[in-house]
Amino acid sequence: MVVVRKEIGPQRYRETYGRYFEDFEVGDVYEHRPGRTISETDNAWFTLLTMNKHPTHFDSAYASSTEFGKPLVNSALTLAIVTGMSVSDISQKAIANLGWDKIKLVAPVFNGDTIYSESEVLSKRESKSRSNQGIVTVKTTGMKDDGTVFMTFERSMLIPFAGHGADESNPMY
């Protein structure tokens, strides 16, 4: 993770996160930490908040009769957490997310699993319509603490060039 301390006054610094367009190199892999252990409460609240009524996420008796034998973590929750893990490293300085693509759910996640993620830079190019910005595409992989990959997806973001960040004019950043 790129952590920079920005001087905001005499002997006063503020940490900043993220990368500018120039900081990305195709082929680089960024490991995102810390990991996150998903609780039964996380899964139930997210499932109910999103109005997903499928009992496999919050009804243990129902889930015990499925091929998994226990409740599954809602895949939209794992997508949200895995994406969130990557923000401070790869998209904290982004102008916008441009899209998610090729989302693959390749293994189940259960309550109590600890998950981690990493992102590989697939491509980068200067924007054709916005000067001082570029488009970066990464492939993010979610894995359990035992190394089992459970999810992959690609995400494209609009990233400013150094010295042209959206956060630079905001005194809170």
N, C-alpha and C positions, 0 to 999 in steps of 0.2 A: 504494500500500500504506500502510496506517495503521501507523506505527511510533511507539509512545509509550514514553517513558522513565519508569519508575515509580521514585520515590524509595524506597529501602529502608533508608536510613540517612544520616547526615550525609555529604554529598558523595559518596554512593554511589547509583548508578542501575542499573536492569536494564531492557533493552529488552523490549517486549512487542509482539505482533502481533495482527492480526485486527480484527474489528469487532463491536461490540455491535449489538443490534437497531436502536437509534435511529440508527446510523451508515449504515444502508442506505436508499437512495432509489430508488424504482421509476424505471427508465430510465437510471440511472447505469451506465457501462461501466468496468470495472477491467481494465487491461492487466497481465498477470502476467509478471514477469521474475525471473530470467534465463530465456533459452530453454535448450533441451537438444538437443545433437547425439546422435543415436542410433547406436550402434556395432553392428557385426556381433556382437560378444560380448554386448552387452545383449540383443539379439534372440534369439540362440541360448540363452543361459542362461534367460531368461524363458520361452521356448517349452518348453524341456526341464523346467524347474522346475514348470510348470503341466501337464506331461504331454501337451502338445499335440504329436501326432506327425505333423502335416501337413508334408510335405517342402517345401512352398512357402516355409516360414520359415527353413529351415536347410540345404537341399540345393541348392546352386547349379546343379548339372547338371539336376536336375528343374525348378527354377524357370526355367531358361533356355528350357524348352520351353513355358512358359505365355505367355499374352498379355502379361504384364508383363516377361518376359525376364530377370528377376533376382529374388532373394528379397524377399518382402514382409515388412515389420515386422509382428509379431503385433498385431492390433488391440486385444487386451486389454492389451498393454503400452502402446500409445499412450493408451488410456483411463486407465490408472493414472498415467502421467506427466502428462497434461493435468490430471487431477484434482489430483495432487500439486502442480503449479505454482500452483494456486489457493488452496491451504490457508492459507498464511501471510497472505493478504489477506482471504479471505472466510469461512473456517471454522476458523481457529485457536482462536477462543473458543467454537465450537459445542459444544453438549451432545451432539448426535448427528446423524449423517446419517439422513435419513428415507427417501431413495430417489433413484434415478436413473431418468429417464424419457426417451423419445423419442431414444434413442441412434441417431445417423445416421452411417454411414461413407461419405463421399462422394468420397474420392480415396485412392489408395494412398500409403503411406509406405514409404520404402526405407532401408536401412542408409546412414548418412552424411547423411541429411536432418536439418536443424535445425528444431525445432518451437517454437512459441510458443502462448500462449493468452490469451484474454480472457473475462470474464464480464459479462453484462448482468443487472441486477436486474429480474426479471419481476413479482414480487409479494412482499408482506410482509403478515402479519397477526398479531395477538396470538393466542397459544394459547388455546383454549377450556378446556383441562384443566389447564394449568400456568401459575400466576400468575408473573409476572416473566420470561416467556419468549415468544418468538414464532417463527413459521415464515417463513423467507425462501426463495424459489425463484429460482434464477438459470439463465440459458442460457449455457453455456460453449462456446466455439468454439476448436478447435485449427486452427492454420494453419502452413504451412511458411514458411521465411524469404523465399520468393518471393511470399508472399501467398495461395497456394493453400489454400483451406479443405479440410481432410480429415476433420473430425469436428465434430459438434455434439451436445450433450445438455443435458437439464435436470436440476438437482439441487436437492432441498429439504433444508433443515437446520433444526434446532431451535437457536435462538440466544438467549442470555440478554439481558435488559435490562441497561444500564449499572448497575454496583454490585451485580449479582447473578450474576456469572460463576462458572463452575465452577472457574476457575483461581485465583480470588482467595484461596481458603483454602489453596492448595498453595504452600508456601514456595519450591518450585523455579520457580514462575511468578510 
